Amino acid sequence: MTQSHQHQHTNTGIPGVSFSWRRAIGLSRLESNVSRKIGIPLTKSGRQRKFGRIMMHLMGWAFVAGLGAAGVYAATHPALAQALLAKG
């Protein structure tokens, strides 16, 4: 049988009340302000999200650039475009 946890543990011992020394001395606000100023999240998950967004945008731009390059190539090589259209 497993035990169920009916009460939550807090750092004060009082249910519903918690205390953060980092917030009390202003460290959380300072980190938040620094992160906004430099534009880079200070948390690991924040950095991972930012990196993921950048990669997705780069993949999108690479796709658009590939389509553009294919269009330019087709426009400058009309014989190839005609051969491809004739096969379809």
DRENTIPA-533016 format. One record per atom (N, C-alpha, C): residue in three letters; x, y, z. Coordinates in steps of 0.05 Angstrom, whole numbers, padded with zeros to 5 digits, always signed. Layout:
N
alaXYZ...
//
This chain:
88
met+00017-00024+00000met+00000+00000+00000met+00017+00025+00000thr+00008+00045-00013thr+00022+00070-00014thr+00010+00090+00006gln+00027+00106+00017gln+00017+00127+00035gln+00009+00151+00019ser-00013+00163+00027ser-00021+00188+00014ser-00012+00211+00032his-00003+00232+00019his+00005+00256+00033his-00019+00275+00035gln-00029+00278+00059gln-00053+00295+00063gln-00045+00323+00070his-00022+00328+00081his-00014+00355+00087his+00010+00363+00071gln+00011+00389+00064gln+00033+00399+00048gln+00054+00410+00066his+00079+00406+00059his+00101+00416+00075his+00108+00444+00065thr+00111+00463+00084thr+00119+00490+00077thr+00145+00495+00091asn+00159+00517+00083asn+00184+00523+00096asn+00181+00537+00123thr+00156+00544+00130thr+00151+00557+00156thr+00138+00538+00176gly+00128+00516+00166gly+00114+00497+00183gly+00084+00505+00187ile+00076+00527+00175ile+00048+00536+00177ile+00035+00532+00150pro+00014+00516+00148pro+00001+00511+00122pro-00008+00537+00110gly-00003+00541+00084gly-00011+00564+00070gly+00007+00588+00072val+00028+00586+00088val+00047+00608+00092val+00075+00599+00085ser+00088+00614+00068ser+00115+00607+00060ser+00132+00632+00062phe+00158+00629+00064phe+00177+00651+00066phe+00200+00646+00047ser+00208+00667+00033ser+00230+00665+00014ser+00251+00686+00022trp+00274+00678+00030trp+00295+00698+00037trp+00304+00712+00012arg+00303+00699-00011arg+00312+00712-00036arg+00293+00735-00043arg+00267+00731-00039arg+00249+00753-00044arg+00251+00775-00023ala+00256+00766+00002ala+00258+00785+00024ala+00281+00805+00020ile+00304+00796+00010ile+00327+00814+00006ile+00328+00826-00022gly+00308+00820-00039gly+00307+00832-00065gly+00322+00818-00087leu+00333+00795-00081leu+00349+00781-00101leu+00332+00772-00125ser+00308+00763-00120ser+00291+00754-00142ser+00285+00777-00162arg+00280+00801-00151arg+00274+00824-00168arg+00299+00832-00183leu+00322+00832-00170leu+00347+00839-00183leu+00353+00820-00207glu+00350+00794-00203glu+00354+00775-00224glu+00335+00779-00247ser+00310+00785-00240ser+00290+00790-00261ser+00297+00815-00277asn+00305+00836-00264asn+00313+00861-00278asn+00337+00856-00296val+00357+00842-00285val+00381+00837-00301val+00374+00820-00326ser+00357+00800-00322ser+00349+00783-00344ser+00335+00799-00366arg+00318+00817-00358arg+00304+00834-00378arg+00323+00853-00392lys+00342+00864-00377lys+00361+00883-00389lys+00379+00869-00410ile+00389+00846-00404ile+00408+00833-00422ile+00393+00816-00443gly+00367+00811-00439gly+00352+00796-00459gly+00356+00766-00459ile+00370+00756-00439ile+00375+00727-00437ile+00364+00717-00410pro+00346+00697-00411pro+00335+00687-00386pro+00357+00674-00369leu+00355+00677-00343leu+00375+00666-00325leu+00369+00637-00316thr+00344+00628-00321thr+00337+00601-00314thr+00344+00582-00337lys+00349+00557-00330lys+00356+00537-00350lys+00332+00533-00370ser+00308+00531-00359ser+00285+00526-00376ser+00280+00551-00394gly+00284+00575-00383gly+00281+00599-00399gly+00300+00600-00422arg+00325+00593-00417arg+00345+00593-00438arg+00338+00572-00459gln+00328+00548-00451gln+00321+00527-00469gln+00298+00536-00487arg+00278+00550-00475arg+00255+00560-00491arg+00265+00581-00512lys+00282+00599-00503lys+00292+00619-00521lys+00308+00607-00544phe+00325+00588-00538phe+00341+00574-00559phe+00322+00559-00578gly+00301+00546-00567gly+00282+00532-00584gly+00268+00550-00603arg+00259+00574-00593arg+00246+00593-00610arg+00264+00603-00632ile+00289+00608-00625ile+00309+00618-00645ile+00313+00596-00667met+00315+00571-00659met+00319+00550-00678met+00295+00547-00697met+00271+00549-00686met+00247+00547-00702met+00245+00570-00722his+00252+00594-00714his+00252+00616-00732his+00274+00613-00754leu+00297+00603-00746leu+00318+00598-00766leu+00310+00577-00787met+00296+00556-00777met+00287+00535-00796met+00266+00547-00815gly+00249+00564-00805gly+00229+00576-00822gly+00242+00594-00843trp+00261+00610-00835trp+00275+00628-00854trp+00291+00611-00874ala+00303+00589-00865ala+00318+00572-00884ala+00299+00560-00905phe+00275+00553-00896phe+00256+00542-00915phe+00248+00563-00936val+00242+00587-00926val+00235+00609-00945val+00258+00615-00964ala+00282+00615-00953ala+00306+00621-00970ala+00309+00598-00991gly+00303+00574-00983gly+00305+00551-01002gly+00285+00554-01024leu+00260+00562-01017leu+00240+00566-01038leu+00248+00589-01057gly+00259+00610-01045gly+00268+00633-01062gly+00290+00624-01080ala+00309+00609-01070ala+00332+00600-01087ala+00322+00581-01109ala+00302+00564-01103ala+00291+00546-01123ala+00277+00563-01145gly+00263+00584-01136gly+00249+00601-01156gly+00269+00616-01174val+00290+00626-01162val+00311+00640-01178val+00324+00621-01197tyr+00330+00597-01188tyr+00343+00577-01205tyr+00324+00569-01228ala+00298+00566-01222ala+00279+00559-01243ala+00276+00582-01263ala+00278+00606-01253ala+00275+00630-01271ala+00299+00633-01289thr+00322+00626-01279thr+00347+00629-01295thr+00353+00605-01312his+00339+00583-01307his+00343+00559-01323his+00316+00549-01334pro+00305+00563-01353pro+00278+00556-01362pro+00276+00528-01375ala+00298+00518-01386ala+00296+00491-01398ala+00291+00470-01377leu+00303+00473-01354leu+00299+00455-01332leu+00270+00456-01322ala+00259+00480-01319ala+00231+00484-01311ala+00212+00471-01331gln+00217+00474-01356gln+00200+00462-01377gln+00202+00432-01376ala+00226+00421-01372ala+00229+00392-01370ala+00214+00381-01346leu+00215+00394-01324leu+00201+00385-01300leu+00171+00386-01304leu+00161+00407-01317leu+00132+00410-01322leu+00123+00390-01342ala+00139+00383-01361ala+00131+00364-01382ala+00129+00336-01370lys+00145+00329-01350lys+00144+00302-01338lys+00118+00299-01321gly+00109+00321-01309gly+00086+00321-01290gly+00060+00318-01305
//
